[in-house]
Amino acid sequence: EACWPLPKANDGSNSAAATPAGVGDEESTVAPLRAFGPNQLHFENAGHQIELDPTRLVFDTCTLSPDDITGLRYGVVDLDTPAGPVRAHRIAWCSTDTVVTLDETNLFAGEPETAAQQYSLILEVLYGVVVPGLIGRLVEWIQRGETVPLGTAQLRSDGFAFSGRTFHWPSEATVPYSQLAHALDGGDFVVIRAGEETETERYALAEVWNAAIAGH
């Protein structure tokens, strides 16, 4: 099922804490993703329909406003199948209570080259109509003191709280953003504590909400 409700947060008083999100960091340097282009798209494939423009994002019967979007994730993954590895393209966006997923099971069906073209076209439009506003909202949440998750890590107004999965850094402590380096590495967003190469965490772009735009 490509469109379904998210489970409600335990505490509805903190909307950002219930929102999957990332953060834009002006102090770090990373090559910007070049995907700004046309801002309108109508597309049908494999029994599914998608319409994107500056006023709405429609996938089949699910319609959301660009201002409703709280999370984006996308990427290319290799799936193990009986016939061998298959490359699959994934794009998903969400609001506080709804997830829309486009992947190899619905929209991106067909020949690999065709799927890659479809994936790139949709992503380009999303970068025109969704991403700038989403980055702004993520930054606003963090600047006003909300705690925003990036996978199992936390983005706070005073810095980045690593999850502690890959090294013994206390998860309750934060590292100031000025002490962090980050980059896109293949299908991962990588965060490194400056001067401590062992203190590194990776977030799969196709699996972790907003990992793909966190560097912005």
DABELRA-V831525 format. One record per backbone hydrogen bond with DSSP energy under -0.5 kcal/mol. CO is the residue of the C=O (numbers start at 1). NH is the residue of the N-H. E is the energy in kcal/mol with one decimal. If there is no record, write none. Layout:
CO,NH,E
CO,NH,E
This chain:
2,101,-2.5
4,99,-2.3
10,12,-0.6
11,14,-1.1
13,15,-0.6
14,18,-1.0
16,19,-1.5
18,20,-0.5
19,149,-0.5
25,28,-0.8
33,35,-1.2
41,52,-2.6
43,50,-3.1
45,48,-2.5
48,45,-2.3
49,60,-2.7
50,43,-2.7
51,58,-3.3
52,41,-2.6
53,56,-0.8
56,53,-2.0
57,64,-2.2
58,51,-2.4
59,62,-2.3
61,63,-0.6
62,59,-2.6
64,57,-3.1
65,68,-1.8
65,69,-0.6
66,69,-1.0
71,94,-2.0
72,210,-3.1
73,92,-2.7
75,90,-2.5
77,79,-0.6
77,88,-3.4
79,81,-0.6
79,86,-2.7
81,84,-2.3
84,81,-0.7
86,79,-3.4
88,77,-2.7
90,75,-2.2
91,102,-3.6
92,73,-2.4
93,100,-3.1
94,70,-2.9
94,71,-1.4
97,6,-1.2
98,95,-2.5
99,4,-1.5
100,93,-2.0
102,91,-2.9
103,106,-1.6
103,108,-1.6
107,109,-1.7
111,115,-2.7
112,116,-2.4
113,117,-1.8
114,118,-2.4
115,119,-2.6
116,120,-2.2
117,121,-2.2
118,122,-2.4
119,123,-2.4
120,124,-2.2
121,125,-1.7
122,126,-2.2
123,127,-2.0
124,37,-0.7
124,128,-0.8
125,128,-0.7
125,129,-2.2
126,130,-2.6
126,131,-1.9
130,134,-2.2
131,135,-2.8
132,136,-1.8
133,137,-2.1
134,138,-2.4
135,139,-2.2
136,140,-2.2
137,141,-2.3
138,142,-1.9
139,143,-2.8
140,144,-1.8
141,146,-2.3
142,145,-1.7
146,148,-0.6
148,155,-3.3
149,21,-1.7
150,153,-2.0
153,150,-1.8
154,156,-0.6
154,161,-3.3
155,148,-2.4
156,159,-0.9
159,156,-2.6
160,162,-0.8
160,175,-2.5
161,154,-2.2
167,169,-1.2
168,170,-0.5
170,173,-1.3
174,176,-0.5
175,160,-2.9
176,179,-2.1
177,180,-1.6
179,194,-3.4
181,192,-3.2
183,185,-0.5
183,190,-2.9
185,188,-1.8
187,205,-2.8
188,185,-3.0
188,190,-0.5
189,203,-2.2
190,183,-1.7
191,201,-2.2
192,181,-2.9
192,194,-0.6
193,196,-2.4
196,193,-0.5
196,199,-1.8
198,200,-1.5
199,193,-2.2
201,191,-2.7
203,189,-2.8
204,207,-1.2
204,208,-2.7
205,74,-1.0
207,209,-0.5
208,211,-1.6
210,213,-0.9
210,214,-0.9
213,216,-1.5
